[in-house]
Amino acid sequence: MTDAQFDALASLMRMRAGSLRDAVRQHLVDGLSVPEAARSAGADYRGTSYAIKRALAALELARTAAGAQQ
């Protein structure tokens, strides 16, 4: 995922700026593991894991709505 794609997804999700958003970005864009991303951003592991699951679910819904193939 590119930075621009992440920004669009975060906007659709109304994800606020902060350590949790930074951790999700590091996982989805930079490819860090969940623990690495959470630690690097100063976010809670559980919160990061949950936010990533929400982001992936939102991405799937966006793809479905756009008629895109997986």
PDB file with SEQRES, HELIX, SHEET and CRYST1 records, atoms N, CA, C and O in Angstrom:
SEQRES   1 A   70  MET THR ASP ALA GLN PHE ASP ALA LEU ALA SER LEU MET          
SEQRES   2 A   70  ARG MET ARG ALA GLY SER LEU ARG ASP ALA VAL ARG GLN          
SEQRES   3 A   70  HIS LEU VAL ASP GLY LEU SER VAL PRO GLU ALA ALA ARG          
SEQRES   4 A   70  SER ALA GLY ALA ASP TYR ARG GLY THR SER TYR ALA ILE          
SEQRES   5 A   70  LYS ARG ALA LEU ALA ALA LEU GLU LEU ALA ARG THR ALA          
SEQRES   6 A   70  ALA GLY ALA GLN GLN                                          
HELIX    1 AA1 ASP A    3  MET A   13  1                                  11    
HELIX    2 AA2 SER A   19  LEU A   28  1                                  10    
HELIX    3 AA3 VAL A   34  ALA A   41  1                                   8    
HELIX    4 AA4 TYR A   45  ALA A   66  1                                  22    
CRYST1    1.000    1.000    1.000  90.00  90.00  90.00 P 1           1          
ATOM      1  N   MET A   1       0.848  -1.165   0.000  1.00  0.00           N  
ATOM      2  CA  MET A   1       0.000   0.000   0.000  1.00  0.00           C  
ATOM      3  C   MET A   1       0.894   1.230   0.000  1.00  0.00           C  
ATOM      4  O   MET A   1       1.909   1.267   0.696  1.00  0.00           O  
ATOM      5  N   THR A   2       0.519   2.231  -0.778  1.00  0.00           N  
ATOM      6  CA  THR A   2       1.289   3.476  -0.829  1.00  0.00           C  
ATOM      7  C   THR A   2       0.818   4.434   0.262  1.00  0.00           C  
ATOM      8  O   THR A   2      -0.224   4.226   0.884  1.00  0.00           O  
ATOM      9  N   ASP A   3       1.598   5.477   0.480  1.00  0.00           N  
ATOM     10  CA  ASP A   3       1.200   6.506   1.441  1.00  0.00           C  
ATOM     11  C   ASP A   3      -0.128   7.139   1.040  1.00  0.00           C  
ATOM     12  O   ASP A   3      -0.990   7.371   1.887  1.00  0.00           O  
ATOM     13  N   ALA A   4      -0.291   7.417  -0.245  1.00  0.00           N  
ATOM     14  CA  ALA A   4      -1.532   8.040  -0.722  1.00  0.00           C  
ATOM     15  C   ALA A   4      -2.733   7.123  -0.504  1.00  0.00           C  
ATOM     16  O   ALA A   4      -3.806   7.580  -0.111  1.00  0.00           O  
ATOM     17  N   GLN A   5      -2.550   5.841  -0.759  1.00  0.00           N  
ATOM     18  CA  GLN A   5      -3.637   4.886  -0.531  1.00  0.00           C  
ATOM     19  C   GLN A   5      -3.979   4.804   0.957  1.00  0.00           C  
ATOM     20  O   GLN A   5      -5.151   4.741   1.328  1.00  0.00           O  
ATOM     21  N   PHE A   6      -2.952   4.805   1.799  1.00  0.00           N  
ATOM     22  CA  PHE A   6      -3.219   4.771   3.237  1.00  0.00           C  
ATOM     23  C   PHE A   6      -3.954   6.021   3.670  1.00  0.00           C  
ATOM     24  O   PHE A   6      -4.910   5.932   4.440  1.00  0.00           O  
ATOM     25  N   ASP A   7      -3.535   7.183   3.197  1.00  0.00           N  
ATOM     26  CA  ASP A   7      -4.204   8.432   3.560  1.00  0.00           C  
ATOM     27  C   ASP A   7      -5.675   8.403   3.163  1.00  0.00           C  
ATOM     28  O   ASP A   7      -6.534   8.869   3.912  1.00  0.00           O  
ATOM     29  N   ALA A   8      -5.964   7.855   1.983  1.00  0.00           N  
ATOM     30  CA  ALA A   8      -7.352   7.747   1.535  1.00  0.00           C  
ATOM     31  C   ALA A   8      -8.139   6.803   2.439  1.00  0.00           C  
ATOM     32  O   ALA A   8      -9.261   7.114   2.839  1.00  0.00           O  
ATOM     33  N   LEU A   9      -7.555   5.657   2.757  1.00  0.00           N  
ATOM     34  CA  LEU A   9      -8.210   4.692   3.637  1.00  0.00           C  
ATOM     35  C   LEU A   9      -8.444   5.290   5.024  1.00  0.00           C  
ATOM     36  O   LEU A   9      -9.538   5.168   5.575  1.00  0.00           O  
ATOM     37  N   ALA A  10      -7.431   5.929   5.582  1.00  0.00           N  
ATOM     38  CA  ALA A  10      -7.560   6.542   6.905  1.00  0.00           C  
ATOM     39  C   ALA A  10      -8.632   7.627   6.893  1.00  0.00           C  
ATOM     40  O   ALA A  10      -9.364   7.788   7.869  1.00  0.00           O  
ATOM     41  N   SER A  11      -8.724   8.362   5.806  1.00  0.00           N  
ATOM     42  CA  SER A  11      -9.753   9.392   5.683  1.00  0.00           C  
ATOM     43  C   SER A  11     -11.143   8.764   5.638  1.00  0.00           C  
ATOM     44  O   SER A  11     -12.063   9.237   6.305  1.00  0.00           O  
ATOM     45  N   LEU A  12     -11.291   7.708   4.859  1.00  0.00           N  
ATOM     46  CA  LEU A  12     -12.576   7.013   4.803  1.00  0.00           C  
ATOM     47  C   LEU A  12     -12.989   6.486   6.174  1.00  0.00           C  
ATOM     48  O   LEU A  12     -14.168   6.500   6.528  1.00  0.00           O  
ATOM     49  N   MET A  13     -12.011   6.026   6.931  1.00  0.00           N  
ATOM     50  CA  MET A  13     -12.274   5.479   8.256  1.00  0.00           C  
ATOM     51  C   MET A  13     -12.384   6.555   9.332  1.00  0.00           C  
ATOM     52  O   MET A  13     -12.746   6.272  10.474  1.00  0.00           O  
ATOM     53  N   ARG A  14     -12.069   7.783   8.957  1.00  0.00           N  
ATOM     54  CA  ARG A  14     -12.033   8.897   9.904  1.00  0.00           C  
ATOM     55  C   ARG A  14     -11.074   8.596  11.056  1.00  0.00           C  
ATOM     56  O   ARG A  14     -11.357   8.866  12.224  1.00  0.00           O  
ATOM     57  N   MET A  15      -9.927   8.026  10.678  1.00  0.00           N  
ATOM     58  CA  MET A  15      -8.898   7.684  11.653  1.00  0.00           C  
ATOM     59  C   MET A  15      -8.140   8.953  12.031  1.00  0.00           C  
ATOM     60  O   MET A  15      -7.572   9.626  11.171  1.00  0.00           O  
ATOM     61  N   ARG A  16      -8.136   9.270  13.303  1.00  0.00           N  
ATOM     62  CA  ARG A  16      -7.465  10.484  13.775  1.00  0.00           C  
ATOM     63  C   ARG A  16      -5.953  10.325  13.785  1.00  0.00           C  
ATOM     64  O   ARG A  16      -5.419   9.223  13.909  1.00  0.00           O  
ATOM     65  N   ALA A  17      -5.288  11.451  13.652  1.00  0.00           N  
ATOM     66  CA  ALA A  17      -3.821  11.459  13.716  1.00  0.00           C  
ATOM     67  C   ALA A  17      -3.385  11.060  15.116  1.00  0.00           C  
ATOM     68  O   ALA A  17      -4.064  11.355  16.099  1.00  0.00           O  
ATOM     69  N   GLY A  18      -2.266  10.398  15.193  1.00  0.00           N  
ATOM     70  CA  GLY A  18      -1.726  10.007  16.496  1.00  0.00           C  
ATOM     71  C   GLY A  18      -0.906   8.744  16.375  1.00  0.00           C  
ATOM     72  O   GLY A  18      -0.636   8.255  15.278  1.00  0.00           O  
ATOM     73  N   SER A  19      -0.514   8.227  17.528  1.00  0.00           N  
ATOM     74  CA  SER A  19       0.383   7.076  17.532  1.00  0.00           C  
ATOM     75  C   SER A  19      -0.266   5.833  16.933  1.00  0.00           C  
ATOM     76  O   SER A  19       0.412   5.038  16.281  1.00  0.00           O  
ATOM     77  N   LEU A  20      -1.560   5.656  17.143  1.00  0.00           N  
ATOM     78  CA  LEU A  20      -2.230   4.482  16.595  1.00  0.00           C  
ATOM     79  C   LEU A  20      -2.253   4.537  15.071  1.00  0.00           C  
ATOM     80  O   LEU A  20      -1.977   3.539  14.405  1.00  0.00           O  
ATOM     81  N   ARG A  21      -2.581   5.697  14.526  1.00  0.00           N  
ATOM     82  CA  ARG A  21      -2.574   5.859  13.065  1.00  0.00           C  
ATOM     83  C   ARG A  21      -1.161   5.639  12.517  1.00  0.00           C  
ATOM     84  O   ARG A  21      -0.987   5.015  11.471  1.00  0.00           O  
ATOM     85  N   ASP A  22      -0.165   6.150  13.223  1.00  0.00           N  
ATOM     86  CA  ASP A  22       1.222   5.959  12.795  1.00  0.00           C  
ATOM     87  C   ASP A  22       1.593   4.478  12.781  1.00  0.00           C  
ATOM     88  O   ASP A  22       2.276   4.012  11.869  1.00  0.00           O  
ATOM     89  N   ALA A  23       1.140   3.742  13.796  1.00  0.00           N  
ATOM     90  CA  ALA A  23       1.440   2.318  13.864  1.00  0.00           C  
ATOM     91  C   ALA A  23       0.771   1.554  12.729  1.00  0.00           C  
ATOM     92  O   ALA A  23       1.382   0.674  12.123  1.00  0.00           O  
ATOM     93  N   VAL A  24      -0.473   1.888  12.443  1.00  0.00           N  
ATOM     94  CA  VAL A  24      -1.188   1.225  11.342  1.00  0.00           C  
ATOM     95  C   VAL A  24      -0.492   1.532  10.023  1.00  0.00           C  
ATOM     96  O   VAL A  24      -0.323   0.641   9.191  1.00  0.00           O  
ATOM     97  N   ARG A  25      -0.087   2.778   9.824  1.00  0.00           N  
ATOM     98  CA  ARG A  25       0.638   3.158   8.606  1.00  0.00           C  
ATOM     99  C   ARG A  25       1.937   2.351   8.477  1.00  0.00           C  
ATOM    100  O   ARG A  25       2.252   1.839   7.403  1.00  0.00           O  
ATOM    101  N   GLN A  26       2.676   2.244   9.567  1.00  0.00           N  
ATOM    102  CA  GLN A  26       3.946   1.528   9.517  1.00  0.00           C  
ATOM    103  C   GLN A  26       3.736   0.054   9.161  1.00  0.00           C  
ATOM    104  O   GLN A  26       4.571  -0.552   8.489  1.00  0.00           O  
ATOM    105  N   HIS A  27       2.635  -0.509   9.608  1.00  0.00           N  
ATOM    106  CA  HIS A  27       2.349  -1.907   9.284  1.00  0.00           C  
ATOM    107  C   HIS A  27       1.919  -2.050   7.824  1.00  0.00           C  
ATOM    108  O   HIS A  27       2.461  -2.879   7.093  1.00  0.00           O  
ATOM    109  N   LEU A  28       0.948  -1.243   7.403  1.00  0.00           N  
ATOM    110  CA  LEU A  28       0.383  -1.398   6.063  1.00  0.00           C  
ATOM    111  C   LEU A  28       1.263  -0.845   4.948  1.00  0.00           C  
ATOM    112  O   LEU A  28       1.283  -1.395   3.848  1.00  0.00           O  
ATOM    113  N   VAL A  29       1.980   0.223   5.216  1.00  0.00           N  
ATOM    114  CA  VAL A  29       2.797   0.873   4.181  1.00  0.00           C  
ATOM    115  C   VAL A  29       4.243   0.377   4.221  1.00  0.00           C  
ATOM    116  O   VAL A  29       4.818   0.031   3.188  1.00  0.00           O  
ATOM    117  N   ASP A  30       4.819   0.346   5.412  1.00  0.00           N  
ATOM    118  CA  ASP A  30       6.239   0.021   5.543  1.00  0.00           C  
ATOM    119  C   ASP A  30       6.506  -1.465   5.763  1.00  0.00           C  
ATOM    120  O   ASP A  30       7.648  -1.914   5.658  1.00  0.00           O  
ATOM    121  N   GLY A  31       5.457  -2.228   6.067  1.00  0.00           N  
ATOM    122  CA  GLY A  31       5.611  -3.663   6.218  1.00  0.00           C  
ATOM    123  C   GLY A  31       6.142  -4.129   7.558  1.00  0.00           C  
ATOM    124  O   GLY A  31       6.560  -5.280   7.680  1.00  0.00           O  
ATOM    125  N   LEU A  32       6.138  -3.268   8.572  1.00  0.00           N  
ATOM    126  CA  LEU A  32       6.577  -3.684   9.891  1.00  0.00           C  
ATOM    127  C   LEU A  32       5.579  -4.674  10.481  1.00  0.00           C  
ATOM    128  O   LEU A  32       4.391  -4.630  10.161  1.00  0.00           O  
ATOM    129  N   SER A  33       6.059  -5.555  11.333  1.00  0.00           N  
ATOM    130  CA  SER A  33       5.148  -6.459  12.032  1.00  0.00           C  
ATOM    131  C   SER A  33       4.300  -5.631  12.996  1.00  0.00           C  
ATOM    132  O   SER A  33       4.629  -4.483  13.295  1.00  0.00           O  
ATOM    133  N   VAL A  34       3.223  -6.213  13.473  1.00  0.00           N  
ATOM    134  CA  VAL A  34       2.346  -5.489  14.406  1.00  0.00           C  
ATOM    135  C   VAL A  34       3.111  -5.069  15.663  1.00  0.00           C  
ATOM    136  O   VAL A  34       3.027  -3.907  16.060  1.00  0.00           O  
ATOM    137  N   PRO A  35       3.851  -5.977  16.297  1.00  0.00           N  
ATOM    138  CA  PRO A  35       4.593  -5.540  17.493  1.00  0.00           C  
ATOM    139  C   PRO A  35       5.621  -4.448  17.196  1.00  0.00           C  
ATOM    140  O   PRO A  35       5.770  -3.503  17.971  1.00  0.00           O  
ATOM    141  N   GLU A  36       6.331  -4.580  16.069  1.00  0.00           N  
ATOM    142  CA  GLU A  36       7.329  -3.563  15.706  1.00  0.00           C  
ATOM    143  C   GLU A  36       6.669  -2.212  15.458  1.00  0.00           C  
ATOM    144  O   GLU A  36       7.160  -1.182  15.921  1.00  0.00           O  
ATOM    145  N   ALA A  37       5.559  -2.218  14.730  1.00  0.00           N  
ATOM    146  CA  ALA A  37       4.863  -0.968  14.417  1.00  0.00           C  
ATOM    147  C   ALA A  37       4.338  -0.310  15.685  1.00  0.00           C  
ATOM    148  O   ALA A  37       4.482   0.899  15.865  1.00  0.00           O  
ATOM    149  N   ALA A  38       3.732  -1.101  16.561  1.00  0.00           N  
ATOM    150  CA  ALA A  38       3.201  -0.550  17.816  1.00  0.00           C  
ATOM    151  C   ALA A  38       4.318   0.049  18.655  1.00  0.00           C  
ATOM    152  O   ALA A  38       4.197   1.167  19.156  1.00  0.00           O  
ATOM    153  N   ARG A  39       5.394  -0.692  18.804  1.00  0.00           N  
ATOM    154  CA  ARG A  39       6.530  -0.226  19.605  1.00  0.00           C  
ATOM    155  C   ARG A  39       7.134   1.043  19.009  1.00  0.00           C  
ATOM    156  O   ARG A  39       7.413   2.000  19.732  1.00  0.00           O  
ATOM    157  N   SER A  40       7.336   1.053  17.693  1.00  0.00           N  
ATOM    158  CA  SER A  40       7.948   2.192  17.015  1.00  0.00           C  
ATOM    159  C   SER A  40       7.110   3.460  17.144  1.00  0.00           C  
ATOM    160  O   SER A  40       7.648   4.559  17.284  1.00  0.00           O  
ATOM    161  N   ALA A  41       5.799   3.300  17.095  1.00  0.00           N  
ATOM    162  CA  ALA A  41       4.903   4.459  17.154  1.00  0.00           C  
ATOM    163  C   ALA A  41       4.523   4.833  18.584  1.00  0.00           C  
ATOM    164  O   ALA A  41       3.912   5.876  18.814  1.00  0.00           O  
ATOM    165  N   GLY A  42       4.881   3.988  19.534  1.00  0.00           N  
ATOM    166  CA  GLY A  42       4.516   4.261  20.919  1.00  0.00           C  
ATOM    167  C   GLY A  42       3.047   3.977  21.190  1.00  0.00           C  
ATOM    168  O   GLY A  42       2.427   4.621  22.036  1.00  0.00           O  
ATOM    169  N   ALA A  43       2.495   3.008  20.467  1.00  0.00           N  
ATOM    170  CA  ALA A  43       1.081   2.657  20.605  1.00  0.00           C  
ATOM    171  C   ALA A  43       0.943   1.321  21.319  1.00  0.00           C  
ATOM    172  O   ALA A  43       1.891   0.539  21.386  1.00  0.00           O  
ATOM    173  N   ASP A  44      -0.225   1.073  21.840  1.00  0.00           N  
ATOM    174  CA  ASP A  44      -0.549  -0.181  22.505  1.00  0.00           C  
ATOM    175  C   ASP A  44      -0.682  -1.297  21.474  1.00  0.00           C  
ATOM    176  O   ASP A  44      -1.275  -1.097  20.414  1.00  0.00           O  
ATOM    177  N   TYR A  45      -0.129  -2.478  21.782  1.00  0.00           N  
ATOM    178  CA  TYR A  45      -0.181  -3.601  20.842  1.00  0.00           C  
ATOM    179  C   TYR A  45      -1.623  -3.994  20.519  1.00  0.00           C  
ATOM    180  O   TYR A  45      -1.977  -4.138  19.348  1.00  0.00           O  
ATOM    181  N   ARG A  46      -2.447  -4.166  21.535  1.00  0.00           N  
ATOM    182  CA  ARG A  46      -3.839  -4.587  21.303  1.00  0.00           C  
ATOM    183  C   ARG A  46      -4.595  -3.575  20.460  1.00  0.00           C  
ATOM    184  O   ARG A  46      -5.314  -3.944  19.532  1.00  0.00           O  
ATOM    185  N   GLY A  47      -4.432  -2.304  20.782  1.00  0.00           N  
ATOM    186  CA  GLY A  47      -5.100  -1.253  20.014  1.00  0.00           C  
ATOM    187  C   GLY A  47      -4.632  -1.229  18.570  1.00  0.00           C  
ATOM    188  O   GLY A  47      -5.425  -1.031  17.650  1.00  0.00           O  
ATOM    189  N   THR A  48      -3.335  -1.432  18.381  1.00  0.00           N  
ATOM    190  CA  THR A  48      -2.768  -1.463  17.036  1.00  0.00           C  
ATOM    191  C   THR A  48      -3.319  -2.646  16.259  1.00  0.00           C  
ATOM    192  O   THR A  48      -3.720  -2.501  15.104  1.00  0.00           O  
ATOM    193  N   SER A  49      -3.340  -3.801  16.878  1.00  0.00           N  
ATOM    194  CA  SER A  49      -3.852  -5.001  16.224  1.00  0.00           C  
ATOM    195  C   SER A  49      -5.311  -4.814  15.815  1.00  0.00           C  
ATOM    196  O   SER A  49      -5.694  -5.155  14.695  1.00  0.00           O  
ATOM    197  N   TYR A  50      -6.118  -4.276  16.717  1.00  0.00           N  
ATOM    198  CA  TYR A  50      -7.530  -4.046  16.429  1.00  0.00           C  
ATOM    199  C   TYR A  50      -7.692  -3.028  15.297  1.00  0.00           C  
ATOM    200  O   TYR A  50      -8.513  -3.227  14.401  1.00  0.00           O  
ATOM    201  N   ALA A  51      -6.920  -1.948  15.332  1.00  0.00           N  
ATOM    202  CA  ALA A  51      -7.026  -0.907  14.303  1.00  0.00           C  
ATOM    203  C   ALA A  51      -6.619  -1.452  12.937  1.00  0.00           C  
ATOM    204  O   ALA A  51      -7.208  -1.074  11.924  1.00  0.00           O  
ATOM    205  N   ILE A  52      -5.630  -2.327  12.895  1.00  0.00           N  
ATOM    206  CA  ILE A  52      -5.212  -2.935  11.627  1.00  0.00           C  
ATOM    207  C   ILE A  52      -6.324  -3.827  11.087  1.00  0.00           C  
ATOM    208  O   ILE A  52      -6.605  -3.811   9.889  1.00  0.00           O  
ATOM    209  N   LYS A  53      -6.955  -4.602  11.957  1.00  0.00           N  
ATOM    210  CA  LYS A  53      -8.081  -5.439  11.520  1.00  0.00           C  
ATOM    211  C   LYS A  53      -9.216  -4.586  10.974  1.00  0.00           C  
ATOM    212  O   LYS A  53      -9.817  -4.928   9.956  1.00  0.00           O  
ATOM    213  N   ARG A  54      -9.509  -3.487  11.640  1.00  0.00           N  
ATOM    214  CA  ARG A  54     -10.552  -2.564  11.157  1.00  0.00           C  
ATOM    215  C   ARG A  54     -10.170  -1.974   9.801  1.00  0.00           C  
ATOM    216  O   ARG A  54     -11.012  -1.862   8.910  1.00  0.00           O  
ATOM    217  N   ALA A  55      -8.904  -1.598   9.648  1.00  0.00           N  
ATOM    218  CA  ALA A  55      -8.448  -1.010   8.386  1.00  0.00           C  
ATOM    219  C   ALA A  55      -8.542  -2.017   7.248  1.00  0.00           C  
ATOM    220  O   ALA A  55      -8.960  -1.668   6.144  1.00  0.00           O  
ATOM    221  N   LEU A  56      -8.161  -3.253   7.504  1.00  0.00           N  
ATOM    222  CA  LEU A  56      -8.241  -4.275   6.459  1.00  0.00           C  
ATOM    223  C   LEU A  56      -9.695  -4.577   6.090  1.00  0.00           C  
ATOM    224  O   LEU A  56     -10.003  -4.807   4.921  1.00  0.00           O  
ATOM    225  N   ALA A  57     -10.580  -4.577   7.075  1.00  0.00           N  
ATOM    226  CA  ALA A  57     -12.003  -4.786   6.800  1.00  0.00           C  
ATOM    227  C   ALA A  57     -12.562  -3.623   5.989  1.00  0.00           C  
ATOM    228  O   ALA A  57     -13.338  -3.836   5.057  1.00  0.00           O  
ATOM    229  N   ALA A  58     -12.177  -2.401   6.332  1.00  0.00           N  
ATOM    230  CA  ALA A  58     -12.628  -1.228   5.586  1.00  0.00           C  
ATOM    231  C   ALA A  58     -12.099  -1.250   4.160  1.00  0.00           C  
ATOM    232  O   ALA A  58     -12.806  -0.873   3.225  1.00  0.00           O  
ATOM    233  N   LEU A  59     -10.859  -1.689   3.992  1.00  0.00           N  
ATOM    234  CA  LEU A  59     -10.272  -1.788   2.661  1.00  0.00           C  
ATOM    235  C   LEU A  59     -11.049  -2.788   1.817  1.00  0.00           C  
ATOM    236  O   LEU A  59     -11.321  -2.531   0.644  1.00  0.00           O  
ATOM    237  N   GLU A  60     -11.404  -3.917   2.398  1.00  0.00           N  
ATOM    238  CA  GLU A  60     -12.183  -4.927   1.683  1.00  0.00           C  
ATOM    239  C   GLU A  60     -13.553  -4.378   1.280  1.00  0.00           C  
ATOM    240  O   GLU A  60     -14.015  -4.624   0.167  1.00  0.00           O  
ATOM    241  N   LEU A  61     -14.194  -3.644   2.168  1.00  0.00           N  
ATOM    242  CA  LEU A  61     -15.487  -3.046   1.842  1.00  0.00           C  
ATOM    243  C   LEU A  61     -15.357  -2.018   0.720  1.00  0.00           C  
ATOM    244  O   LEU A  61     -16.204  -1.951  -0.170  1.00  0.00           O  
ATOM    245  N   ALA A  62     -14.295  -1.223   0.767  1.00  0.00           N  
ATOM    246  CA  ALA A  62     -14.060  -0.224  -0.271  1.00  0.00           C  
ATOM    247  C   ALA A  62     -13.846  -0.896  -1.626  1.00  0.00           C  
ATOM    248  O   ALA A  62     -14.345  -0.429  -2.650  1.00  0.00           O  
ATOM    249  N   ARG A  63     -13.103  -1.989  -1.615  1.00  0.00           N  
ATOM    250  CA  ARG A  63     -12.868  -2.737  -2.867  1.00  0.00           C  
ATOM    251  C   ARG A  63     -14.180  -3.296  -3.399  1.00  0.00           C  
ATOM    252  O   ARG A  63     -14.444  -3.228  -4.600  1.00  0.00           O  
ATOM    253  N   THR A  64     -14.996  -3.843  -2.522  1.00  0.00           N  
ATOM    254  CA  THR A  64     -16.294  -4.387  -2.925  1.00  0.00           C  
ATOM    255  C   THR A  64     -17.172  -3.277  -3.500  1.00  0.00           C  
ATOM    256  O   THR A  64     -17.806  -3.457  -4.539  1.00  0.00           O  
ATOM    257  N   ALA A  65     -17.206  -2.142  -2.827  1.00  0.00           N  
ATOM    258  CA  ALA A  65     -18.027  -1.030  -3.282  1.00  0.00           C  
ATOM    259  C   ALA A  65     -17.569  -0.518  -4.639  1.00  0.00           C  
ATOM    260  O   ALA A  65     -18.384  -0.081  -5.451  1.00  0.00           O  
ATOM    261  N   ALA A  66     -16.271  -0.572  -4.881  1.00  0.00           N  
ATOM    262  CA  ALA A  66     -15.723  -0.087  -6.158  1.00  0.00           C  
ATOM    263  C   ALA A  66     -15.782  -1.133  -7.243  1.00  0.00           C  
ATOM    264  O   ALA A  66     -15.481  -0.854  -8.404  1.00  0.00           O  
ATOM    265  N   GLY A  67     -16.174  -2.351  -6.866  1.00  0.00           N  
ATOM    266  CA  GLY A  67     -16.244  -3.428  -7.857  1.00  0.00           C  
ATOM    267  C   GLY A  67     -14.884  -3.966  -8.235  1.00  0.00           C  
ATOM    268  O   GLY A  67     -14.727  -4.579  -9.291  1.00  0.00           O  
ATOM    269  N   ALA A  68     -13.894  -3.743  -7.378  1.00  0.00           N  
ATOM    270  CA  ALA A  68     -12.525  -4.189  -7.679  1.00  0.00           C  
ATOM    271  C   ALA A  68     -12.341  -5.654  -7.316  1.00  0.00           C  
ATOM    272  O   ALA A  68     -12.967  -6.171  -6.391  1.00  0.00           O  
ATOM    273  N   GLN A  69     -11.470  -6.303  -8.067  1.00  0.00           N  
ATOM    274  CA  GLN A  69     -11.099  -7.678  -7.764  1.00  0.00           C  
ATOM    275  C   GLN A  69     -10.083  -7.667  -6.626  1.00  0.00           C  
ATOM    276  O   GLN A  69      -9.361  -6.688  -6.435  1.00  0.00           O  
ATOM    277  N   GLN A  70     -10.036  -8.733  -5.895  1.00  0.00           N  
ATOM    278  CA  GLN A  70      -9.080  -8.803  -4.773  1.00  0.00           C  
ATOM    279  C   GLN A  70      -7.700  -9.151  -5.273  1.00  0.00           C  
ATOM    280  O   GLN A  70      -6.764  -9.254  -4.479  1.00  0.00           O  
TER     281      GLN A  70                                                      
END                                                                             
